[in-house]
Amino acid sequence: MLLPRISALLLAASTVHALKDAYPFLMLPISPDDASRPQSRQIALAADVEAQAIEYISETRRDRYFIFTQPGLQAADFQHMPKLRQRVSQLKDGESAYVQIPEVIGCVRTEMIGASMVEKLGVGATGGMREWEMVSLPVGMVEKDRVAEIARTDDQIDRLLAELEGDANEPYLFIYAGNAAADPANTSVEGHRDLPYEMDEPYPSLHTDLKRDTRTYHIRQSNSSAENPQSHLPLFEKYKFLSPALFMGLTVSLILFLLLYVGVSAIAGLEVSYAAFSKEMGPQAQSKGKQ
């Protein structure tokens, strides 16, 4: 009894995870007598929907084509689009007059559909195709802002369809599809990585003064010796690397080396005569010591 329940839960979890990347697809109007028209269904793969749409468009000539894409669009968002739902329900041929797939696994590449129109029908040269990418609807978007953005999209699509339906002499094809939206968390992380590191400066004014002094020093060195005010400065102010402490240390070291040299030379110059050595260490001195 427990095993079937666990299996059902795992199946439901996998289905929910798969539908996280599902987006709706809508295409209208469709001729119900055309055998190549795509079929409306609840779930489909993006590759299949894309291939069927390209095949149908290549075999059915229209005067004008309109493609709307909206990142992050979900099937539940159509509840906040009353104008579009009303126009879809009023199509004269009913459900066969449009293709509606609420859950398309993956992203339908509308740019590939548009490229197929340009290649096979030549609509790009005549200006018969227009594409819009609406405002993105990320997952973490506030519900109030999301509903307001969907309502604006609904108004724009309604104005377009009202204009197209008023001109019956120019048949059209309208496509509205959702695709993946950028993750705001990843976007913020990437943006943070691109920011350069700025070190905190507890003394910004001091830092500015140091930069100003360095610039003045380089300008002075670039001038000629006649115009350079440092040419008349004392030795220890003109050459900062030769500090007084270093100069005093070199002087003391030289004096110590001179004293050491004199001492070693004096010790090395001492000479003892052989006569004095023989008098102290000779046989006579030893015999006197024995007595």
DRENDO-222251 format. One record per residue (C-alpha): residue number from 1; residue in three letters; x, z, y. Coordinates in Angstrom, 2 decimals, m for minus. Layout:
(NUM ala (X Z Y)),
...
END
This chain:
(1 met (0.00 0.00 0.00)),
(2 leu (2.87 0.80 2.34)),
(3 leu (4.82 m2.39 1.58)),
(4 pro (2.09 m4.82 2.76)),
(5 arg (1.75 m2.88 6.01)),
(6 ile (5.48 m3.01 6.66)),
(7 ser (5.52 m6.74 5.93)),
(8 ala (2.61 m7.29 8.31)),
(9 leu (4.36 m5.32 11.06)),
(10 leu (7.58 m7.29 10.63)),
(11 leu (5.67 m10.56 10.74)),
(12 ala (3.85 m9.51 13.90)),
(13 ala (7.11 m8.41 15.54)),
(14 ser (8.80 m11.73 14.76)),
(15 thr (5.79 m13.62 16.13)),
(16 val (5.82 m11.64 19.37)),
(17 his (9.57 m12.19 19.77)),
(18 ala (9.12 m15.93 19.22)),
(19 leu (6.28 m16.14 21.78)),
(20 lys (8.43 m14.51 24.44)),
(21 asp (9.97 m17.95 25.04)),
(22 ala (6.63 m19.80 24.99)),
(23 tyr (5.26 m21.58 28.06)),
(24 pro (2.01 m23.49 28.71)),
(25 phe (1.69 m27.26 29.03)),
(26 leu (m1.16 m29.20 30.67)),
(27 met (m1.57 m32.97 31.03)),
(28 leu (m4.62 m34.79 32.44)),
(29 pro (m6.58 m37.00 32.48)),
(30 ile (m6.23 m38.46 28.99)),
(31 ser (m8.16 m41.39 27.61)),
(32 pro (m10.06 m40.14 24.51)),
(33 asp (m9.97 m43.61 22.93)),
(34 asp (m6.17 m43.82 22.93)),
(35 ala (m4.79 m43.17 19.45)),
(36 ser (m1.34 m42.19 20.76)),
(37 arg (m2.62 m39.38 22.98)),
(38 pro (m1.22 m35.90 22.24)),
(39 gln (m3.50 m33.35 20.66)),
(40 ser (m4.46 m30.02 22.20)),
(41 arg (m3.50 m27.03 20.05)),
(42 gln (m2.60 m23.39 20.43)),
(43 ile (1.11 m23.49 19.50)),
(44 ala (3.61 m26.35 19.42)),
(45 leu (7.33 m26.98 19.63)),
(46 ala (8.77 m28.19 22.92)),
(47 ala (10.56 m31.12 21.26)),
(48 asp (7.32 m32.36 19.69)),
(49 val (5.36 m32.06 22.93)),
(50 glu (8.08 m33.84 24.85)),
(51 ala (8.30 m36.72 22.36)),
(52 gln (4.51 m37.18 22.21)),
(53 ala (4.21 m37.12 26.00)),
(54 ile (6.94 m39.73 26.43)),
(55 glu (5.33 m41.96 23.79)),
(56 tyr (1.90 m41.67 25.39)),
(57 ile (3.20 m42.34 28.91)),
(58 ser (5.16 m45.41 27.80)),
(59 glu (2.04 m46.93 26.22)),
(60 thr (m0.45 m46.03 28.96)),
(61 arg (0.15 m47.51 32.38)),
(62 arg (m0.85 m45.47 35.44)),
(63 asp (m0.36 m46.14 39.12)),
(64 arg (0.79 m42.66 40.09)),
(65 tyr (2.49 m39.81 38.21)),
(66 phe (2.78 m36.19 39.30)),
(67 ile (4.88 m33.54 37.53)),
(68 phe (4.64 m29.85 38.42)),
(69 thr (7.02 m27.32 36.85)),
(70 gln (6.98 m23.57 37.45)),
(71 pro (9.65 m21.28 35.98)),
(72 gly (8.23 m18.19 34.30)),
(73 leu (4.66 m19.54 34.03)),
(74 gln (2.64 m17.93 31.21)),
(75 ala (m0.68 m18.87 29.63)),
(76 ala (m2.29 m15.71 31.05)),
(77 asp (m1.50 m16.92 34.57)),
(78 phe (m4.24 m19.56 34.31)),
(79 gln (m6.76 m16.72 34.70)),
(80 his (m5.69 m16.53 38.36)),
(81 met (m6.11 m20.29 38.92)),
(82 pro (m9.90 m20.73 39.22)),
(83 lys (m9.75 m24.07 41.01)),
(84 leu (m7.60 m25.71 38.35)),
(85 arg (m9.74 m24.28 35.53)),
(86 gln (m12.89 m25.56 37.20)),
(87 arg (m11.50 m29.07 37.59)),
(88 val (m10.35 m29.13 33.98)),
(89 ser (m13.79 m28.02 32.77)),
(90 gln (m15.51 m30.70 34.85)),
(91 leu (m13.70 m33.64 33.29)),
(92 lys (m16.33 m36.03 32.02)),
(93 asp (m14.95 m36.41 28.48)),
(94 gly (m14.61 m32.68 27.80)),
(95 glu (m11.63 m31.38 25.85)),
(96 ser (m10.51 m34.86 24.83)),
(97 ala (m9.85 m35.73 28.48)),
(98 tyr (m6.82 m33.45 28.75)),
(99 val (m4.02 m31.92 26.69)),
(100 gln (m3.69 m28.16 26.90)),
(101 ile (m1.15 m26.21 24.83)),
(102 pro (m0.98 m22.52 25.82)),
(103 glu (2.09 m21.65 23.76)),
(104 val (4.92 m24.20 23.72)),
(105 ile (7.95 m22.72 21.96)),
(106 gly (10.92 m23.62 24.13)),
(107 cys (11.06 m25.50 27.40)),
(108 val (9.57 m28.95 27.85)),
(109 arg (12.20 m30.95 29.71)),
(110 thr (10.12 m32.53 32.43)),
(111 glu (13.22 m34.23 33.81)),
(112 met (13.47 m36.19 30.57)),
(113 ile (9.83 m37.23 30.90)),
(114 gly (10.49 m38.38 34.45)),
(115 ala (13.61 m40.28 33.39)),
(116 ser (11.55 m42.02 30.70)),
(117 met (9.03 m43.09 33.34)),
(118 val (11.79 m44.57 35.46)),
(119 glu (13.43 m46.34 32.52)),
(120 lys (10.36 m47.71 30.73)),
(121 leu (7.84 m48.10 33.54)),
(122 gly (10.01 m48.48 36.63)),
(123 val (7.93 m46.02 38.63)),
(124 gly (10.96 m44.65 40.45)),
(125 ala (11.55 m47.93 42.29)),
(126 thr (7.95 m48.13 43.56)),
(127 gly (7.66 m44.47 44.50)),
(128 gly (4.83 m43.90 42.03)),
(129 met (6.26 m40.65 40.65)),
(130 arg (6.63 m37.31 42.39)),
(131 glu (8.02 m34.06 41.04)),
(132 trp (7.62 m30.49 42.28)),
(133 glu (9.27 m27.29 41.16)),
(134 met (7.13 m24.37 42.23)),
(135 val (8.30 m20.86 43.06)),
(136 ser (9.75 m19.01 40.08)),
(137 leu (7.72 m16.23 38.43)),
(138 pro (10.28 m13.89 36.82)),
(139 val (9.25 m11.32 34.23)),
(140 gly (9.94 m8.31 36.43)),
(141 met (7.93 m9.68 39.37)),
(142 val (5.36 m7.37 40.96)),
(143 glu (1.87 m8.21 39.71)),
(144 lys (0.43 m8.51 43.21)),
(145 asp (3.13 m10.94 44.33)),
(146 arg (2.79 m12.91 41.10)),
(147 val (m0.98 m13.36 41.54)),
(148 ala (m0.52 m14.40 45.17)),
(149 glu (2.12 m16.99 44.24)),
(150 ile (m0.07 m18.39 41.45)),
(151 ala (m2.99 m18.64 43.89)),
(152 arg (m0.83 m20.66 46.30)),
(153 thr (0.14 m23.00 43.47)),
(154 asp (m3.54 m23.33 42.54)),
(155 asp (m4.42 m24.33 46.11)),
(156 gln (m1.67 m26.94 46.26)),
(157 ile (m2.65 m28.48 42.92)),
(158 asp (m6.34 m28.47 43.93)),
(159 arg (m5.63 m30.37 47.15)),
(160 leu (m3.61 m32.95 45.24)),
(161 leu (m6.24 m33.47 42.53)),
(162 ala (m9.02 m33.68 45.13)),
(163 glu (m7.13 m36.44 46.88)),
(164 leu (m6.46 m38.29 43.64)),
(165 glu (m10.04 m38.03 42.39)),
(166 gly (m11.29 m39.40 45.69)),
(167 asp (m9.39 m42.65 45.10)),
(168 ala (m10.75 m44.07 41.86)),
(169 asn (m8.83 m47.34 42.22)),
(170 glu (m5.47 m45.65 41.50)),
(171 pro (m5.43 m43.99 38.07)),
(172 tyr (m3.02 m41.09 37.86)),
(173 leu (m1.41 m38.72 35.37)),
(174 phe (m0.85 m35.06 36.17)),
(175 ile (1.52 m32.77 34.23)),
(176 tyr (1.85 m29.03 34.77)),
(177 ala (4.39 m27.17 32.60)),
(178 gly (6.20 m23.87 32.56)),
(179 asn (9.81 m23.22 31.68)),
(180 ala (12.29 m20.38 31.54)),
(181 ala (12.87 m18.33 34.67)),
(182 ala (16.19 m16.86 35.66)),
(183 asp (16.66 m13.21 34.74)),
(184 pro (16.89 m11.21 37.98)),
(185 ala (19.13 m8.61 36.31)),
(186 asn (21.69 m11.22 35.26)),
(187 thr (21.47 m12.89 38.64)),
(188 ser (22.22 m9.62 40.42)),
(189 val (25.17 m8.90 38.09)),
(190 glu (26.63 m12.36 38.62)),
(191 gly (26.19 m12.05 42.34)),
(192 his (27.91 m8.66 42.27)),
(193 arg (30.83 m10.13 40.32)),
(194 asp (31.27 m12.86 42.89)),
(195 leu (31.55 m10.35 45.74)),
(196 pro (35.14 m9.64 46.80)),
(197 tyr (36.41 m6.09 46.61)),
(198 glu (36.65 m4.37 49.97)),
(199 met (38.75 m1.21 50.12)),
(200 asp (37.45 1.67 52.22)),
(201 glu (39.53 2.23 55.34)),
(202 pro (39.41 5.81 56.68)),
(203 tyr (41.32 4.77 59.84)),
(204 pro (40.17 1.26 60.82)),
(205 ser (41.43 1.59 64.40)),
(206 leu (44.92 2.55 63.20)),
(207 his (44.90 m0.40 60.82)),
(208 thr (44.04 m2.70 63.73)),
(209 asp (46.85 m1.31 65.84)),
(210 leu (49.37 m1.86 63.07)),
(211 lys (48.26 m5.44 62.69)),
(212 arg (48.60 m5.96 66.42)),
(213 asp (52.14 m4.51 66.48)),
(214 thr (53.21 m6.72 63.58)),
(215 arg (51.94 m9.79 65.37)),
(216 thr (53.82 m8.81 68.54)),
(217 tyr (57.03 m8.34 66.55)),
(218 his (56.82 m11.83 65.05)),
(219 ile (56.06 m13.37 68.44)),
(220 arg (59.11 m11.69 69.93)),
(221 gln (61.37 m12.97 67.20)),
(222 ser (60.09 m16.52 67.66)),
(223 asn (61.12 m16.58 71.33)),
(224 ser (64.64 m17.38 72.51)),
(225 ser (67.24 m14.68 73.03)),
(226 ala (66.96 m15.00 76.79)),
(227 glu (63.22 m14.29 76.77)),
(228 asn (63.36 m11.76 73.96)),
(229 pro (63.19 m8.21 75.38)),
(230 gln (64.70 m6.81 72.18)),
(231 ser (68.03 m8.49 72.83)),
(232 his (68.91 m5.81 75.40)),
(233 leu (67.74 m2.86 73.36)),
(234 pro (70.18 m0.28 71.90)),
(235 leu (71.53 m0.76 68.41)),
(236 phe (69.22 1.69 66.64)),
(237 glu (66.11 0.32 68.39)),
(238 lys (66.94 m3.33 67.84)),
(239 tyr (67.74 m3.05 64.13)),
(240 lys (65.25 m0.72 62.55)),
(241 phe (66.82 m1.01 59.10)),
(242 leu (70.03 0.75 60.38)),
(243 ser (68.50 4.15 61.03)),
(244 pro (70.55 7.07 62.45)),
(245 ala (70.33 8.96 59.19)),
(246 leu (71.74 6.03 57.25)),
(247 phe (74.52 5.55 59.80)),
(248 met (75.46 9.24 59.66)),
(249 gly (75.46 9.17 55.86)),
(250 leu (77.81 6.19 55.80)),
(251 thr (80.15 7.90 58.30)),
(252 val (80.30 11.14 56.31)),
(253 ser (80.91 9.20 53.09)),
(254 leu (83.81 7.36 54.70)),
(255 ile (85.38 10.62 55.89)),
(256 leu (85.08 12.18 52.42)),
(257 phe (86.67 9.15 50.82)),
(258 leu (89.56 9.38 53.31)),
(259 leu (90.11 13.07 52.52)),
(260 leu (90.01 12.36 48.80)),
(261 tyr (92.50 9.55 49.23)),
(262 val (94.91 11.74 51.18)),
(263 gly (94.69 14.54 48.60)),
(264 val (95.27 12.24 45.64)),
(265 ser (98.16 10.53 47.43)),
(266 ala (99.78 13.90 48.20)),
(267 ile (99.52 15.08 44.62)),
(268 ala (100.86 11.80 43.30)),
(269 gly (103.83 11.99 45.72)),
(270 leu (105.13 15.31 44.43)),
(271 glu (108.61 14.92 42.78)),
(272 val (110.63 17.57 40.81)),
(273 ser (114.39 16.93 40.44)),
(274 tyr (116.00 16.88 37.01)),
(275 ala (118.60 19.47 38.06)),
(276 ala (115.94 22.02 38.86)),
(277 phe (114.23 21.31 35.59)),
(278 ser (117.46 21.67 33.58)),
(279 lys (118.32 24.90 35.38)),
(280 glu (115.08 26.52 34.46)),
(281 met (114.68 25.06 30.98)),
(282 gly (118.26 24.40 29.89)),
(283 pro (120.36 26.19 27.19)),
(284 gln (121.98 28.54 29.67)),
(285 ala (118.65 29.80 30.87)),
(286 gln (117.52 30.34 27.30)),
(287 ser (120.72 32.26 26.37)),
(288 lys (120.24 34.50 29.40)),
(289 gly (116.79 35.22 28.27)),
(290 lys (118.00 36.27 24.82)),
(291 gln (120.51 38.69 26.25)),
END
